[in-house]
């Protein structure tokens, strides 16, 4: 048990170290600018992807989200966007935390094997489901289905958290 607690602290330290190196895990503030850009480019895709990412969160109200998006589309102003983001921010934070926590749990159980594939590209073997995913530390992308749904929102999947949680030396941060 003490070993698992120590490993969890080590993982958090690694994530903090990455943050200090200019490679922070996705945060709600990061997501806000991505969401605004996506909303301006494609309101329909924005709504669809956002619902996929946060619709299972307790307290989420799809009708309220649709109404706020409609208000933003009518006004196109900062106030309506900030109101929309204020509503979704707790759900976005929960989505971020859920994936980060899941990555930490799997790492503690040694459920991932991370191997360099060249440059800042890594292969993450997920021993739980037997799948392999290609992740890019530089582009912050992953080949998993979860990332395909949430990546455009600026959110990370658990595999991205896994590569950034690796011991110093495994990742090529140059």
Secondary structure, DSSP 4 states (H G I P E B T S, - for coil): -HHHHHHHHHHHHHHHHHHHTT-PPP-HHHHHHHHHHHHHH-HHHHHHHHHHHHTTSTT--HHHHHHHHHHHHHH-SHHHHHHHHHHHHHHHHHHHHHHHHHHHHHHHTT-EEEEEEETTEEEEEETTTTEEEEEETTTTEE-SHHHHHHGGGTPPPHHHHHHHTSPTTTS---
